[in-house]
Amino acid sequence: MSSSVSSELKKDEEEEEEEAEDEEERINPTQVKMSQIVMPCHSNHRQELSVGQLLKWMDSTACLSAERHAGCPCVTASMDDIHFECTISVGHVVNIKAKVNRAFNTSMEVGIQVSCEDLFSDRHWRVCHAYATFVTQRTNTGQKVILKPFIPYTQKEQVEYSLAAERRRVRMVHDDIIKELLSQGPIHQADNLAVGNAVAAERTRVESVELVLPPHANHQVNTFGGQIMAWMVNVAMIAASRLCQAHPTLRTIDMFTFRGPSQVGDRLLLKAIVNNAFENSFTISCSMEVGVRAEAYQEEGSTRHINSAFMTFEVLDDHRKPCTLPRIRPEPLEGQRRFQEAIARKKIRLDRKYIISCKSHIPLSVPWDPTNQVYLSFNNVSTLKMLAARNNWRLSSEKDKVRLYTIEQKSMLSFRVEAKVHIPADRAFSLLAELSNRPSWDTHYQKCELIHRVDDDDFLYRVVTPSVRQGAVGSPTSAIQGERVLQDFILLASKRKPCSSGDPYVIALRSVSLPTYPPTEGYNRGEVLCAGFTILESQNNMSLISYYNQASPEVLPYISTDIAGLSSSFYHTFCSCSQYLTKNRLPSTSEEQTGQNPATNTDQNEAERVLVALHSTQL
């Protein structure tokens, strides 16, 4: 494992420990742990743990966790993307922890964490994490088993519980995203047909048959899902080796779904072929995608499609750096289709990895397009939920029951303003979700225009506000000394209703970029990493309304006075919002007929005294 990867993992682990140190210790009743020492029989030619063996252990642990919650036999339905951050050597100990994050009607999400332990140096590091979906087996009469709800207790469980619903949305539209991307026409890549030394894809084709025996079955006499995945990894490894003529390393397994069961006595026909060899910015192939298909059949009868998976491989040199790979020449028709689909999956893979991962080093304004909308929406909502669930908020000040909380972490300052308002939560959600109405209660929202209605839950807006700066970013005196210029934002607004009782309403905001709305002269283009509202139902038609924002270092000088003493900036803006909600707590007659929320013109003389500097970040 490289030193850069080690340092990144160490930082992540330290941050997780800091967040969890104040949390009360509690063991999830569905949690299952497995520890295995890696023996030579588990390893490959490099004396590293075979990924197929690791997948079997992961699937077994997750299945036991699912059955512990369901109280009946369960089978693997799907597995989300798995990115292997490092390899595991012989003699190391693999620690696997699985627990149910959320139970839906007949399915449940199980989170899996894999770490490695060096017994001699007492070092621990993360290998991968994954999310698997399990379903219960039908009863003898063919009826589905309805699962009992999973009740989260700790803050970390509540975050995973909430995000599980977002991840489920992503799974349901996964196939449609690829179809949408391919429907736009062929995706551009260098013409490998013109490359003389390109390897014909047909040379990498592998077919292998496995007979399912009792040791390959689980306790329900179905073929063990982990065993099927291990066989698929094996043929994919052979196909990849035929292209690179070396021993490749598996880096990523894309999201996949089991389409049907397999039983003892089945013959599993496994087919693999290299679909594409990808290029980096220097037009050098550094990774390849291998497609694998598993079909089951008996001695008599037709074949059944069990599963398809797509795996990304690299070849590493002695310094653990990717080596150059030969280019691939796809066969006509079907080969060209797989070639183009591989490029589409690579784009989606990168979207999922860098948008959903919520890493702070990612550019704030990710380009928006219909193919990555679902991942941006997920990132938007999940980032706000994770910020709201942090347990290290500290009360900075309070005035008339309006509270200001802050979190300081490295170069980022996050703040939360909250108070109870006399309005039903669903009505407050309806009013605040209409972002175009915000100028009616926030005088520093000079303009808010709807650019595009993506769907019922996601919208794109262009917002114009006063700027805190003129010229260089982060110059505290430039906005005072020079002429004040306007600042605009392109925002993705994502709204979510509660999935179950106890969940809040969520309105999340984040910056995106649009080619049709580039930065224009006379406006400073601002960026929002994470902002928005959560609305929680309280007693007697009261709602706890919380506003969150992650402030960048450039604006910290402007809000320091508010953090120190809750000046009129935070207070009057929230009071103005409260007045707007209270005045419109009951729908008007025309609104009930049309189902729309009209903007109101409340008296905001006091709110006009709010400092301009703060509101450039209060989006």
Beta strands, then each sheet from edge to edge (+ up, - down):
strand 1: 32-37
strand 2: 74-79
strand 3: 82-83
strand 4: 93-103
strand 5: 107-118
strand 6: 123-136
strand 7: 199-200
strand 8: 206-211
strand 9: 249-253
strand 10: 256-257
strand 11: 267-279
strand 12: 285-297
strand 13: 304-314
strand 14: 328-329
strand 15: 366-367
strand 16: 394-399
strand 17: 402-409
strand 18: 412-421
strand 19: 447-453
strand 20: 458-466
strand 21: 486-496
strand 22: 505-513
strand 23: 523-525
strand 24: 531-537
strand 25: 543-551
sheet 1: 1+ 4- 5+ 6- 2+ 10-
sheet 2: 3+ 9- 13+ 12- 11+ 8-
sheet 3: 7+ 14+
sheet 4: 15+ 22+ 21- 20+ 19-
sheet 5: 15+ 22+ 24- 25+ 18- 17+ 16-
sheet 6: 15+ 22+ 21- 23-
end
